[in-house]
């Protein structure tokens, strides 16, 4: 409800910042847990947050893997939205780096915030940014079998071929640790897991066009800007606006706790990444004619059909996912703004 205090982690990232904006627009007061004050000052300077600064403050949590890291941060809050998690990148492609930089921090960060919340009083619900990878491995997704919230087809054993597979394992293991903690400790609060596929859309934390392909937006913008994609890509995506909105909608009292919600555009229908080429030609003809985009020089991306049933989210949270065209336009418009073309 409006005015209630929410602890938000991960606010300096793409999904977290968009979720922050959705929370304050809905009237919540937000305590943003950040590693350092510089991170909070950076997002505080971003234009979308300007009208809502009075609703936001910060708490410093320098290391989420330390036991009790969130003990102070959770005091007095009614809800927790836990977005923070290590990304699919490490300093070295070694099993040790995968464990220490990706897998263990993901598990410890999630378990830690749940344990801190369990020691506090008055917390009613925790919403966690999980992933489709929490319940289905890349291999399972690529089979074309329909994926829904009841799917359990993960791969968590190393060795891992690359950091992206270690990331997938981290999301699965963090989710399993959440389930275990709830079953064993039976906390007073409920937990909702939001499980997005590849998240695409305007990233307001990006203010330099050189960074437009940062993170998962690179899956879309890479080929559009002339960077060839060597491997086929799973045909699934979701608009960042929808993912952020789901976190906020899940806080509503009428939404049951201890539920999972997949987040995927075009439920049950695979997307074709190559359609982005035609979308750009149709929606941005002048920029295309002027050579802003370089996709004519690279092969068309190959998409692997994936069927993710995200209809539960639309039905129970009461909204419709934005289309692949809408998420494509969202990022491309942002890029054109940043280069002074819009």
N, C-alpha and C positions, 0 to 999 in steps of 0.2 A: 504493500500500500504506500501511497505517497508519503514521503517524509521518513520512511523506515530506513535504517542504516544498513548498508550492504558493504561487506568487505570484498574487494575485487583484487584478484592477482592477475598479473600479465597485462596490465593496462598500457604498457609501453609498446605492445606489439599490435599487429594488424587486427586480429580478432578482438583482443582485449580492449583496444582503444574504441573500436566500433561499439563494443558492448557497453563501455563506459558512457558513450554518447546516448545509447538507447536507455540506459538506466536513469541518467539525469533528465532526459526528456520525459520519462515516465513519472518523474517527481521524486525518485529515490535520492537519498543522501549517500554519497559513496566515500569510503575510506580505501584509497588505492595503496596496496602493498607493493613497494618498489625496492630494488636493490640499493639504490642511492638517490639522494635528493635531486641530483642532476637529471636523472631520468624523469622524475615527476615534473621538474621545471620545463623540460623539453616538451612534454605533452600538454602542459598548461599553456604553452605559448601557441598551440595549434588553434587555428581559427574556429573549427567546429565546437570546441569546448568553451570558447570565450563567454558566451551568454550564461554559462552554468557554473562558473568558478566558485561561486558561493556555496555550491552543493558538494564540493569535492575537497578532501584533504588527503594527506599521505601518512603512511607509516613505513619506516625503513625496516626491511627484512633482508639483510645482506646475503644470507646463505640459507636457502630453504631446506637443505639437507641436515641442518643441525637439529637435534631433538628439542622440541619446545619452541622452534623458530617462530611459530605463529601465536604463541600463548598470549602475548600482549595485544597482538593485532585483532584477535577475535573478541576481545572484551567489549561488551555493550552492543554488538551487532545482532541483527535479527536474521540476516541471510548472509551466505557466503557464495560468491561466484568465483570458482577456481579455474582460471584460463591458463595460467603459467605452466609451461612444460618445456624441457630442452628440445630444440629443433634438430632436424636430421643433419647435423654437422658436427664434426669433432676435429681436434687438432691433428689427429693421426688415424688412419684406417687400421687400427689394431683392436684386438678383442679387449685389451685393457682400457683403451680410450672409449670404446663403445660402452663398456660397463660403467666407468667412472664419470663420463661426461654426458651420457644420454640415458642409459637404462636405470641406474640406481637413483640419480636425481629425480627422474620422473616418478618412480615408486615412492621415494622418501618424501618428496614434495606433497604428493597426494595423501599419503598415509599421515604425514605430519600435520597437515591442516585439519584432517578429520579427527585426529587425536586431540589437537588443541581445542577444536570445537566441542568435543565430547567432555572436556574438562570444564568448559565454560557453561554458562546458563543462559537460557533465553533464545538460543539459535533454533530456528524452526526448519530451515531447509538449506541444503547446499547443492548448488548446480555446478557440475564439473564438465569441462571441455574434454571429452574423450575423443574417439575417432571411430570411423568404420573399421579401422585396423585393430581396434580393441576387441572385435569379435570375428574378424575375417582377415586372413593374411592376403598379401598380394596374389599369391598363387590361387587361393580360393576365389578371390574376386575375378581373376582372369578365366576361370572355368565357364563363366556365363551362368552359373547357378544363381537363382534368385536369393538375394541376401535380405534378411529382415532382422528385427531386434532379437529374435530367438536363435539366430545363427551362432554357432561356436566352432570356428574353424581357423584357429590361430596357429602361428609358428613362433615359438619363443626360445628355442634352443639354438645356440651358436654352433659353430662359428658363422658369422654373418658376412655376406659377400661385400656389403658396403654399409655406409652409415644409414641409408634409408631403410634397410632391413633391420638394423638395430633400433631405429626409431619405431618401426612397426612393432617390434617386440616390447619396447618400452610402454607403448600405449596399451598393449594387451596385458602386460604384467601389472601396470598401475590399476587397470580396471579390475583384474582378478583380486588384487590386494584390497580394493575398495569393497568388493563383494564379501571378502573374507572378514574384514573388519566389521561390516554391518551385521553379518551373521553371528559373529562372536560377541560383540559388545552391545548390540541392539541399542544404538544411541537414540536419544529423544528426538533428534532431528531426522528428516528424510533426505534422501539423495536422489538427484536426477542427473543422468548422464546424457549430454548432447554429443552425437556421434557424426560429425561431418565427414564428407568425402573431400576431394581437393577443393580448397576454399579460394575463390577468385572474386575480385571486385576492387573497387576504389580503396586504396590504402592511404588514409589521411596522414599517416606517420611518414610517408614518403614525400619529400619536398624538393628532391633533385631528380630530374628526368633520367639521370644515369642509373638510378636505383629502381626504376619502374618495374623491372623484372625480378625484383627481390622476392624471395620465398616462392610460394606456390603461384603467384602471378606470373612467374617466369614460364610456367607451362603454357600459358596463353601468349604472352608478349614476346617470348624468345623467338618463335618462328615468325611472328608478325614483323619483327625487326631484323629478320634475316639470319637468325641463329638456327641452323638445322637441328632437328631432333633425330638422333641416331636410332632410338629404340621406340617401338610402339608404346602408346600411352593408354592407360585405362580410361574408358569413355565415361567418366563421371566427374561432375563438378557441382558446386553450390555457391550461391552468391553470399558474400560476407555479410551483407545486410540481413539476410535471412538467418544466418547462424547467430548473429548478435541478438536479433529479435527473439529467437527461440530461448536464449538464456534468460531474457527478461520475462517472457510469457510464462516460463516454467516456474517462476516465483509466485505466481498467482495462487491464492489459497485453494481455488477449485481444482487446480492441477494436482493430481495424485503424486505422492512422493514415491521414491524407490522404483522409478520407471526409466527406461532408456528410449531415446528418440533419434533415429537416423535423420541426417540432413543431406538431401540430395535433390538437385533440380530434376524436373521431368521424371517423377517416380516411375520406376520399372522400365524406363526407356533410356537406352544408352545414348550418349551424345557423340557427335563426330567433331573432333577438334578442328578438322580442316574447314568446317563451316565458318569458322572465324574469318577466313580469307574473304568469303562472299559477303559476310556481314559488314566487314570494313569497306569493301568496295561500294556497297549499297548505302551505308549510313554515313560514310565520310568520303564522298567522291572527290572533293577538292584536295584533301590531304593525300589521298591515294594517287591522284593525278600528278601531284607535285613531288611524288617520290618519297614521302615521309616514311612509308612502310616498305619493307624490303622482302616481303614474302615471295615475290615472283622468282627470287634467286635461290630458293630452297625447296626441297621436295615437300609435298603435302604431308602433314603429320598423319601417321597411321594410328587409328583408334581401335582398341580392343573392346568389344561389346561387354558391358557389365550391367547387371540388372539389380538395382538397389531399390527396395520397396520402402519408400519414406512416407507412405500415405498415413501412417499412424500419427506423425507429427502434424500434418495438415488437419486431420480430423480432431485430434485431442487438444491441440494448441490453437486451432482456429485461424489458419492463414493459408495462403497458397505460395509455393516456392516460385521465385522469379525464374525466368527462362535463361537458357544459355545465351541467347542474343542479348538479354538485359545485362548479364554479368560481363559479357564481352564489351558492350558499349560503355559500361561503367569504368572499366580500366582504360580503355582507349581514350575516352573523353578526358580522363585525368591526365593521361600522357600529353594530349594535345594542349591542355591548360598549362602544363609545366614547361612545354617548349614554346609557349606564346602563340599557339595556333587557335586558341578558343577563348 
